[in-house]
Amino acid sequence: MHKSGFVNIIGNPNVGKSTLMNALVGEKLSIITSKAQTTRHRIMGIVSGDDFQIVYSDTPGILKPAYKLQESMMKFVTGALTDADVILYVTDTVEQSDRSAEILEGIRRSGIPTVVVVNKIDLTTPEELEALTEKWHAELPEARIVPASARERFNIEGLFRTILELLPEGPAFYPKETLTDKTLRFFASEIIREKILRFYDKEIPYCCQIEIDAYKEEPAIDRISATIHVARDSQKGILIGHKGEKLKRVGQTAREDLERFLDKKVFLQLFVKVSTDWRNDERKLRQFGYDQE
């Protein structure tokens, strides 16, 4: 008997969805920072065994859209409620569930087998966890409740077994050696964006979009050229920094991460371009891949 299916991970920002997916897949596929809105696309990670294949899908955090980019991000979330074989709804020990009432209602209506993952249980007490479990049983009576800590890798194996139990029977969707549906270009852009999220404050990270202009694979080295699009002139100056020092730091740390990810040498060139108000420009959003669903 072979089981296979699509397991979609949804939840509010900063509850640990990307960390959880990376723990389940065993690779750093979703960029992780402490800032909300880190994930902008659906990112698939594929785990295969002799008698199973699980296609995990990490989605952006649930939010109320303020501009067209966020509207597109939320389409990835609502799409995840319709094409899943299993839904992983990730919460944690401190967030309030009323922020995502609409999504929870969508889960109830969908009839899709659901696992509520109560993440970050290393930050709570047994009594608090028991109260949370009861609360989620009342909120989603049909769901399985699984406590876990993605960061500490606690109960990831138990969660995996629960997912496997709920998966339908069927053949594999992808060749067994496939790890993700995303390209190397995509991961290069995500790694660069993660550095911007890490090194800059306030609105700068949310006004940046990375576009890979060229990606050339050679036997000993990958040569990558990328443009960082910003929304305003003032942001370009902040991003580059005095004598280009800040941009240089982004480039150096992104290159080091890329070399670890690819296990080979990387030559990385970064450019900065002002693309006025790109987050509300439908043509630009399509160019950056936000029209896929």
Short mmCIF file of the C-alpha atoms (twelve columns), coordinates in Angstrom:
data_MODEL
# 
_entry.id   MODEL 
# 
loop_
_atom_site.group_PDB 
_atom_site.id 
_atom_site.type_symbol 
_atom_site.label_atom_id 
_atom_site.label_alt_id 
_atom_site.label_comp_id 
_atom_site.label_asym_id 
_atom_site.label_seq_id 
_atom_site.Cartn_x 
_atom_site.Cartn_y 
_atom_site.Cartn_z 
_atom_site.pdbx_PDB_model_num 
ATOM 1   C CA . MET A 1   0.000   0.000  0.000   1 
ATOM 2   C CA . HIS A 2   1.385   3.419  -1.027  1 
ATOM 3   C CA . LYS A 3   0.129   6.665  0.514   1 
ATOM 4   C CA . SER A 4   0.567   10.134 -0.943  1 
ATOM 5   C CA . GLY A 5   -0.974  13.557 -0.612  1 
ATOM 6   C CA . PHE A 6   -0.704  17.313 -0.251  1 
ATOM 7   C CA . VAL A 7   -0.279  18.638 3.305   1 
ATOM 8   C CA . ASN A 8   -0.855  22.390 3.481   1 
ATOM 9   C CA . ILE A 9   0.536   24.397 6.409   1 
ATOM 10  C CA . ILE A 10  -1.469  27.486 7.363   1 
ATOM 11  C CA . GLY A 11  -1.686  29.819 10.360  1 
ATOM 12  C CA . ASN A 12  -1.049  33.343 11.598  1 
ATOM 13  C CA . PRO A 13  2.324   35.107 11.146  1 
ATOM 14  C CA . ASN A 14  5.156   34.133 13.495  1 
ATOM 15  C CA . VAL A 15  3.651   30.907 14.886  1 
ATOM 16  C CA . GLY A 16  6.538   28.888 13.393  1 
ATOM 17  C CA . LYS A 17  5.083   27.516 10.131  1 
ATOM 18  C CA . SER A 18  8.339   27.755 8.191   1 
ATOM 19  C CA . THR A 19  10.410  26.299 11.051  1 
ATOM 20  C CA . LEU A 20  7.926   23.428 11.265  1 
ATOM 21  C CA . MET A 21  8.080   22.726 7.541   1 
ATOM 22  C CA . ASN A 22  11.878  22.759 7.601   1 
ATOM 23  C CA . ALA A 23  11.817  20.294 10.534  1 
ATOM 24  C CA . LEU A 24  9.404   17.996 8.662   1 
ATOM 25  C CA . VAL A 25  11.314  18.175 5.375   1 
ATOM 26  C CA . GLY A 26  14.808  18.264 6.858   1 
ATOM 27  C CA . GLU A 27  16.017  21.073 4.592   1 
ATOM 28  C CA . LYS A 28  16.063  24.859 4.897   1 
ATOM 29  C CA . LEU A 29  13.424  25.426 2.212   1 
ATOM 30  C CA . SER A 30  11.415  28.220 3.842   1 
ATOM 31  C CA . ILE A 31  13.329  31.261 4.987   1 
ATOM 32  C CA . ILE A 32  12.999  31.914 8.697   1 
ATOM 33  C CA . THR A 33  13.328  35.241 10.469  1 
ATOM 34  C CA . SER A 34  11.532  36.784 13.414  1 
ATOM 35  C CA . LYS A 35  9.699   39.247 11.162  1 
ATOM 36  C CA . ALA A 36  6.108   38.704 10.047  1 
ATOM 37  C CA . GLN A 37  5.356   38.243 6.333   1 
ATOM 38  C CA . THR A 38  8.590   36.316 5.794   1 
ATOM 39  C CA . THR A 39  6.926   33.803 3.479   1 
ATOM 40  C CA . ARG A 40  5.282   35.417 0.422   1 
ATOM 41  C CA . HIS A 41  4.709   32.379 -1.807  1 
ATOM 42  C CA . ARG A 42  3.593   28.815 -1.301  1 
ATOM 43  C CA . ILE A 43  6.759   26.792 -0.985  1 
ATOM 44  C CA . MET A 44  6.619   23.042 -1.489  1 
ATOM 45  C CA . GLY A 45  8.856   20.544 0.264   1 
ATOM 46  C CA . ILE A 46  8.559   16.888 -0.735  1 
ATOM 47  C CA . VAL A 47  9.340   13.953 1.555   1 
ATOM 48  C CA . SER A 48  9.341   10.449 0.070   1 
ATOM 49  C CA . GLY A 49  9.777   6.954  1.453   1 
ATOM 50  C CA . ASP A 50  9.315   3.488  -0.028  1 
ATOM 51  C CA . ASP A 51  5.570   3.493  0.664   1 
ATOM 52  C CA . PHE A 52  4.676   7.198  0.951   1 
ATOM 53  C CA . GLN A 53  5.129   10.679 -0.492  1 
ATOM 54  C CA . ILE A 54  4.134   13.823 1.410   1 
ATOM 55  C CA . VAL A 55  4.039   17.135 -0.454  1 
ATOM 56  C CA . TYR A 56  4.200   19.859 2.192   1 
ATOM 57  C CA . SER A 57  3.189   23.400 1.301   1 
ATOM 58  C CA . ASP A 58  4.195   26.368 3.484   1 
ATOM 59  C CA . THR A 59  1.947   29.419 3.024   1 
ATOM 60  C CA . PRO A 60  2.160   33.108 3.984   1 
ATOM 61  C CA . GLY A 61  0.837   34.099 7.403   1 
ATOM 62  C CA . ILE A 62  -2.838  35.089 7.553   1 
ATOM 63  C CA . LEU A 63  -3.310  38.874 7.350   1 
ATOM 64  C CA . LYS A 64  -5.756  41.547 6.240   1 
ATOM 65  C CA . PRO A 65  -4.424  42.819 2.879   1 
ATOM 66  C CA . ALA A 66  -3.383  46.471 2.727   1 
ATOM 67  C CA . TYR A 67  -2.143  46.392 -0.885  1 
ATOM 68  C CA . LYS A 68  -2.141  44.159 -3.962  1 
ATOM 69  C CA . LEU A 69  0.962   42.152 -2.955  1 
ATOM 70  C CA . GLN A 70  -0.801  41.061 0.248   1 
ATOM 71  C CA . GLU A 71  -4.007  40.256 -1.681  1 
ATOM 72  C CA . SER A 72  -1.948  37.897 -3.810  1 
ATOM 73  C CA . MET A 73  -0.320  36.385 -0.702  1 
ATOM 74  C CA . MET A 74  -3.769  35.670 0.770   1 
ATOM 75  C CA . LYS A 75  -4.803  33.873 -2.443  1 
ATOM 76  C CA . PHE A 76  -2.047  31.364 -1.651  1 
ATOM 77  C CA . VAL A 77  -3.658  30.838 1.781   1 
ATOM 78  C CA . THR A 78  -7.270  30.461 0.595   1 
ATOM 79  C CA . GLY A 79  -6.050  28.175 -2.213  1 
ATOM 80  C CA . ALA A 80  -4.426  25.984 0.445   1 
ATOM 81  C CA . LEU A 81  -7.881  25.347 1.956   1 
ATOM 82  C CA . THR A 82  -9.192  23.801 -1.248  1 
ATOM 83  C CA . ASP A 83  -6.382  21.626 -2.626  1 
ATOM 84  C CA . ALA A 84  -5.158  19.843 0.526   1 
ATOM 85  C CA . ASP A 85  -5.471  16.187 1.477   1 
ATOM 86  C CA . VAL A 86  -4.499  17.177 5.028   1 
ATOM 87  C CA . ILE A 87  -4.425  20.657 6.611   1 
ATOM 88  C CA . LEU A 88  -1.842  21.482 9.271   1 
ATOM 89  C CA . TYR A 89  -3.184  24.483 11.167  1 
ATOM 90  C CA . VAL A 90  -0.261  25.847 13.167  1 
ATOM 91  C CA . THR A 91  -0.890  27.855 16.315  1 
ATOM 92  C CA . ASP A 92  1.369   28.437 19.305  1 
ATOM 93  C CA . THR A 93  1.071   28.859 23.046  1 
ATOM 94  C CA . VAL A 94  0.455   32.629 23.094  1 
ATOM 95  C CA . GLU A 95  -1.479  33.699 19.983  1 
ATOM 96  C CA . GLN A 96  -5.188  34.538 19.979  1 
ATOM 97  C CA . SER A 97  -7.269  32.391 17.595  1 
ATOM 98  C CA . ASP A 98  -9.832  35.160 16.964  1 
ATOM 99  C CA . ARG A 99  -7.394  36.729 14.459  1 
ATOM 100 C CA . SER A 100 -8.101  33.920 12.002  1 
ATOM 101 C CA . ALA A 101 -11.832 33.255 12.541  1 
ATOM 102 C CA . GLU A 102 -12.546 33.314 8.799   1 
ATOM 103 C CA . ILE A 103 -9.831  30.735 8.021   1 
ATOM 104 C CA . LEU A 104 -11.007 28.472 10.868  1 
ATOM 105 C CA . GLU A 105 -14.542 28.646 9.466   1 
ATOM 106 C CA . GLY A 106 -13.098 27.701 6.050   1 
ATOM 107 C CA . ILE A 107 -11.371 24.672 7.631   1 
ATOM 108 C CA . ARG A 108 -14.631 23.568 9.287   1 
ATOM 109 C CA . ARG A 109 -16.533 23.882 5.998   1 
ATOM 110 C CA . SER A 110 -13.849 22.120 3.943   1 
ATOM 111 C CA . GLY A 111 -14.259 18.701 5.570   1 
ATOM 112 C CA . ILE A 112 -10.525 18.129 4.960   1 
ATOM 113 C CA . PRO A 113 -8.746  16.098 7.682   1 
ATOM 114 C CA . THR A 114 -7.019  18.662 9.904   1 
ATOM 115 C CA . VAL A 115 -4.207  18.555 12.449  1 
ATOM 116 C CA . VAL A 116 -3.900  21.495 14.858  1 
ATOM 117 C CA . VAL A 117 -0.212  21.785 15.717  1 
ATOM 118 C CA . VAL A 118 0.262   23.634 19.015  1 
ATOM 119 C CA . ASN A 119 3.834   24.815 18.426  1 
ATOM 120 C CA . LYS A 120 6.415   26.277 20.864  1 
ATOM 121 C CA . ILE A 121 5.305   24.081 23.763  1 
ATOM 122 C CA . ASP A 122 8.802   24.494 25.231  1 
ATOM 123 C CA . LEU A 123 7.574   27.985 26.243  1 
ATOM 124 C CA . THR A 124 4.596   26.829 28.311  1 
ATOM 125 C CA . THR A 125 3.561   24.645 31.279  1 
ATOM 126 C CA . PRO A 126 1.701   21.285 31.215  1 
ATOM 127 C CA . GLU A 127 -1.382  22.958 32.742  1 
ATOM 128 C CA . GLU A 128 -1.448  25.717 30.116  1 
ATOM 129 C CA . LEU A 129 -0.981  23.127 27.357  1 
ATOM 130 C CA . GLU A 130 -3.917  21.087 28.661  1 
ATOM 131 C CA . ALA A 131 -6.142  24.194 28.630  1 
ATOM 132 C CA . LEU A 132 -5.021  25.004 25.061  1 
ATOM 133 C CA . THR A 133 -5.733  21.448 23.904  1 
ATOM 134 C CA . GLU A 134 -9.263  21.667 25.317  1 
ATOM 135 C CA . LYS A 135 -9.793  25.049 23.667  1 
ATOM 136 C CA . TRP A 136 -8.758  23.692 20.248  1 
ATOM 137 C CA . HIS A 137 -10.917 20.586 20.673  1 
ATOM 138 C CA . ALA A 138 -13.873 22.937 21.166  1 
ATOM 139 C CA . GLU A 139 -12.833 25.176 18.231  1 
ATOM 140 C CA . LEU A 140 -12.214 22.330 15.738  1 
ATOM 141 C CA . PRO A 141 -13.870 19.184 17.161  1 
ATOM 142 C CA . GLU A 142 -12.939 16.978 14.178  1 
ATOM 143 C CA . ALA A 143 -9.243  17.911 14.227  1 
ATOM 144 C CA . ARG A 144 -6.353  15.994 15.768  1 
ATOM 145 C CA . ILE A 145 -4.420  18.142 18.284  1 
ATOM 146 C CA . VAL A 146 -0.647  17.580 18.285  1 
ATOM 147 C CA . PRO A 147 1.651   19.532 20.643  1 
ATOM 148 C CA . ALA A 148 5.161   20.135 19.259  1 
ATOM 149 C CA . SER A 149 8.199   22.367 19.281  1 
ATOM 150 C CA . ALA A 150 9.547   22.826 15.762  1 
ATOM 151 C CA . ARG A 151 12.608  24.713 16.978  1 
ATOM 152 C CA . GLU A 152 13.508  22.048 19.579  1 
ATOM 153 C CA . ARG A 153 12.374  19.259 17.210  1 
ATOM 154 C CA . PHE A 154 10.088  17.889 19.909  1 
ATOM 155 C CA . ASN A 155 7.353   15.483 18.741  1 
ATOM 156 C CA . ILE A 156 8.122   16.033 15.024  1 
ATOM 157 C CA . GLU A 157 8.150   12.232 14.658  1 
ATOM 158 C CA . GLY A 158 4.744   11.962 16.357  1 
ATOM 159 C CA . LEU A 159 3.353   14.660 14.062  1 
ATOM 160 C CA . PHE A 160 4.784   12.847 11.032  1 
ATOM 161 C CA . ARG A 161 3.054   9.603  12.078  1 
ATOM 162 C CA . THR A 162 -0.279  11.442 12.507  1 
ATOM 163 C CA . ILE A 163 0.047   12.974 9.015   1 
ATOM 164 C CA . LEU A 164 0.923   9.597  7.496   1 
ATOM 165 C CA . GLU A 165 -2.138  8.022  9.112   1 
ATOM 166 C CA . LEU A 166 -4.440  10.668 7.561   1 
ATOM 167 C CA . LEU A 167 -2.955  10.525 4.041   1 
ATOM 168 C CA . PRO A 168 -5.016  8.839  1.314   1 
ATOM 169 C CA . GLU A 169 -3.723  5.866  -0.641  1 
ATOM 170 C CA . GLY A 170 -2.291  6.682  -4.044  1 
ATOM 171 C CA . PRO A 171 0.812   6.788  -6.241  1 
ATOM 172 C CA . ALA A 172 3.602   9.374  -5.883  1 
ATOM 173 C CA . PHE A 173 3.031   12.747 -7.563  1 
ATOM 174 C CA . TYR A 174 6.741   13.504 -8.128  1 
ATOM 175 C CA . PRO A 175 9.875   11.417 -8.750  1 
ATOM 176 C CA . LYS A 176 11.027  10.089 -5.370  1 
ATOM 177 C CA . GLU A 177 14.299  12.044 -5.379  1 
ATOM 178 C CA . THR A 178 12.514  15.426 -5.825  1 
ATOM 179 C CA . LEU A 179 12.882  17.729 -2.809  1 
ATOM 180 C CA . THR A 180 10.857  20.750 -3.931  1 
ATOM 181 C CA . ASP A 181 8.908   22.194 -6.871  1 
ATOM 182 C CA . LYS A 182 10.902  25.445 -6.693  1 
ATOM 183 C CA . THR A 183 13.942  26.298 -8.829  1 
ATOM 184 C CA . LEU A 184 17.459  27.245 -7.742  1 
ATOM 185 C CA . ARG A 185 16.645  30.799 -8.895  1 
ATOM 186 C CA . PHE A 186 13.765  30.896 -6.433  1 
ATOM 187 C CA . PHE A 187 15.937  29.781 -3.507  1 
ATOM 188 C CA . ALA A 188 18.690  32.224 -4.443  1 
ATOM 189 C CA . SER A 189 16.160  35.094 -4.309  1 
ATOM 190 C CA . GLU A 190 14.733  33.848 -0.979  1 
ATOM 191 C CA . ILE A 191 18.183  33.604 0.630   1 
ATOM 192 C CA . ILE A 192 19.010  37.183 -0.446  1 
ATOM 193 C CA . ARG A 193 15.636  38.377 0.887   1 
ATOM 194 C CA . GLU A 194 16.238  36.639 4.214   1 
ATOM 195 C CA . LYS A 195 19.433  38.680 4.671   1 
ATOM 196 C CA . ILE A 196 17.528  41.914 4.009   1 
ATOM 197 C CA . LEU A 197 14.903  40.881 6.577   1 
ATOM 198 C CA . ARG A 198 17.704  40.221 9.052   1 
ATOM 199 C CA . PHE A 199 19.834  43.321 8.551   1 
ATOM 200 C CA . TYR A 200 17.302  46.131 7.999   1 
ATOM 201 C CA . ASP A 201 14.585  47.601 10.213  1 
ATOM 202 C CA . LYS A 202 11.162  49.133 9.709   1 
ATOM 203 C CA . GLU A 203 9.662   49.115 6.240   1 
ATOM 204 C CA . ILE A 204 12.784  48.334 4.175   1 
ATOM 205 C CA . PRO A 205 12.406  44.507 4.041   1 
ATOM 206 C CA . TYR A 206 8.727   44.751 3.087   1 
ATOM 207 C CA . CYS A 207 9.488   47.144 0.230   1 
ATOM 208 C CA . CYS A 208 12.074  44.840 -1.348  1 
ATOM 209 C CA . GLN A 209 11.611  42.239 -4.061  1 
ATOM 210 C CA . ILE A 210 14.481  40.171 -5.420  1 
ATOM 211 C CA . GLU A 211 14.700  39.377 -9.118  1 
ATOM 212 C CA . ILE A 212 17.343  36.939 -10.384 1 
ATOM 213 C CA . ASP A 213 18.632  38.416 -13.654 1 
ATOM 214 C CA . ALA A 214 21.039  35.593 -14.487 1 
ATOM 215 C CA . TYR A 215 21.851  32.193 -13.019 1 
ATOM 216 C CA . LYS A 216 24.673  30.334 -14.715 1 
ATOM 217 C CA . GLU A 217 25.667  26.884 -13.446 1 
ATOM 218 C CA . GLU A 218 29.278  25.924 -14.141 1 
ATOM 219 C CA . PRO A 219 31.036  22.751 -12.915 1 
ATOM 220 C CA . ALA A 220 32.986  24.506 -10.140 1 
ATOM 221 C CA . ILE A 221 30.905  27.642 -9.493  1 
ATOM 222 C CA . ASP A 222 27.402  29.097 -9.881  1 
ATOM 223 C CA . ARG A 223 27.312  32.708 -11.133 1 
ATOM 224 C CA . ILE A 224 24.281  34.664 -9.978  1 
ATOM 225 C CA . SER A 225 23.253  38.214 -10.769 1 
ATOM 226 C CA . ALA A 226 20.297  39.701 -8.889  1 
ATOM 227 C CA . THR A 227 18.412  43.009 -8.693  1 
ATOM 228 C CA . ILE A 228 16.828  44.189 -5.444  1 
ATOM 229 C CA . HIS A 229 13.744  46.244 -6.325  1 
ATOM 230 C CA . VAL A 230 12.684  48.928 -3.844  1 
ATOM 231 C CA . ALA A 231 9.624   51.187 -3.880  1 
ATOM 232 C CA . ARG A 232 11.304  54.597 -3.363  1 
ATOM 233 C CA . ASP A 233 14.601  56.442 -3.904  1 
ATOM 234 C CA . SER A 234 15.174  56.931 -0.184  1 
ATOM 235 C CA . GLN A 235 15.003  53.155 0.355   1 
ATOM 236 C CA . LYS A 236 17.722  52.610 -2.244  1 
ATOM 237 C CA . GLY A 237 20.142  54.767 -0.239  1 
ATOM 238 C CA . ILE A 238 19.352  52.975 3.021   1 
ATOM 239 C CA . LEU A 239 19.742  49.580 1.378   1 
ATOM 240 C CA . ILE A 240 23.144  50.382 -0.157  1 
ATOM 241 C CA . GLY A 241 24.483  52.185 2.938   1 
ATOM 242 C CA . HIS A 242 27.583  54.372 3.342   1 
ATOM 243 C CA . LYS A 243 30.101  53.500 0.602   1 
ATOM 244 C CA . GLY A 244 28.029  50.414 -0.195  1 
ATOM 245 C CA . GLU A 245 28.901  48.730 3.121   1 
ATOM 246 C CA . LYS A 246 25.380  47.495 3.931   1 
ATOM 247 C CA . LEU A 247 24.753  45.993 0.491   1 
ATOM 248 C CA . LYS A 248 28.171  44.361 0.663   1 
ATOM 249 C CA . ARG A 249 27.205  42.647 3.944   1 
ATOM 250 C CA . VAL A 250 23.954  41.365 2.378   1 
ATOM 251 C CA . GLY A 251 25.903  40.016 -0.610  1 
ATOM 252 C CA . GLN A 252 28.602  38.345 1.467   1 
ATOM 253 C CA . THR A 253 26.251  36.576 3.923   1 
ATOM 254 C CA . ALA A 254 23.844  35.558 1.119   1 
ATOM 255 C CA . ARG A 255 26.761  34.113 -0.868  1 
ATOM 256 C CA . GLU A 256 27.939  32.112 2.183   1 
ATOM 257 C CA . ASP A 257 24.413  30.722 2.702   1 
ATOM 258 C CA . LEU A 258 24.062  29.893 -0.996  1 
ATOM 259 C CA . GLU A 259 27.381  28.035 -0.956  1 
ATOM 260 C CA . ARG A 260 26.153  25.938 1.982   1 
ATOM 261 C CA . PHE A 261 22.780  25.340 0.294   1 
ATOM 262 C CA . LEU A 262 24.307  24.373 -3.073  1 
ATOM 263 C CA . ASP A 263 27.477  22.775 -1.677  1 
ATOM 264 C CA . LYS A 264 29.627  24.615 -4.225  1 
ATOM 265 C CA . LYS A 265 31.262  28.000 -4.855  1 
ATOM 266 C CA . VAL A 266 29.044  30.976 -5.749  1 
ATOM 267 C CA . PHE A 267 29.799  34.307 -7.402  1 
ATOM 268 C CA . LEU A 268 27.008  36.745 -6.481  1 
ATOM 269 C CA . GLN A 269 26.414  40.222 -7.929  1 
ATOM 270 C CA . LEU A 270 23.742  42.495 -6.431  1 
ATOM 271 C CA . PHE A 271 22.146  45.611 -7.947  1 
ATOM 272 C CA . VAL A 272 19.483  47.944 -6.498  1 
ATOM 273 C CA . LYS A 273 16.712  49.464 -8.624  1 
ATOM 274 C CA . VAL A 274 13.785  51.752 -7.787  1 
ATOM 275 C CA . SER A 275 10.503  50.252 -9.077  1 
ATOM 276 C CA . THR A 276 8.004   52.822 -7.851  1 
ATOM 277 C CA . ASP A 277 5.194   51.339 -5.733  1 
ATOM 278 C CA . TRP A 278 5.731   47.834 -7.154  1 
ATOM 279 C CA . ARG A 279 3.527   46.266 -4.434  1 
ATOM 280 C CA . ASN A 280 0.445   47.806 -6.076  1 
ATOM 281 C CA . ASP A 281 1.608   47.329 -9.694  1 
ATOM 282 C CA . GLU A 282 -0.181  44.282 -11.178 1 
ATOM 283 C CA . ARG A 283 2.261   43.995 -14.079 1 
ATOM 284 C CA . LYS A 284 5.243   43.987 -11.695 1 
ATOM 285 C CA . LEU A 285 3.533   41.507 -9.369  1 
ATOM 286 C CA . ARG A 286 3.006   39.152 -12.306 1 
ATOM 287 C CA . GLN A 287 6.647   39.593 -13.285 1 
ATOM 288 C CA . PHE A 288 7.646   38.616 -9.731  1 
ATOM 289 C CA . GLY A 289 5.434   35.496 -9.769  1 
ATOM 290 C CA . TYR A 290 2.491   36.531 -7.569  1 
ATOM 291 C CA . ASP A 291 -0.252  35.622 -10.028 1 
ATOM 292 C CA . GLN A 292 0.077   31.858 -9.890  1 
ATOM 293 C CA . GLU A 293 -3.184  31.116 -8.040  1 
# 
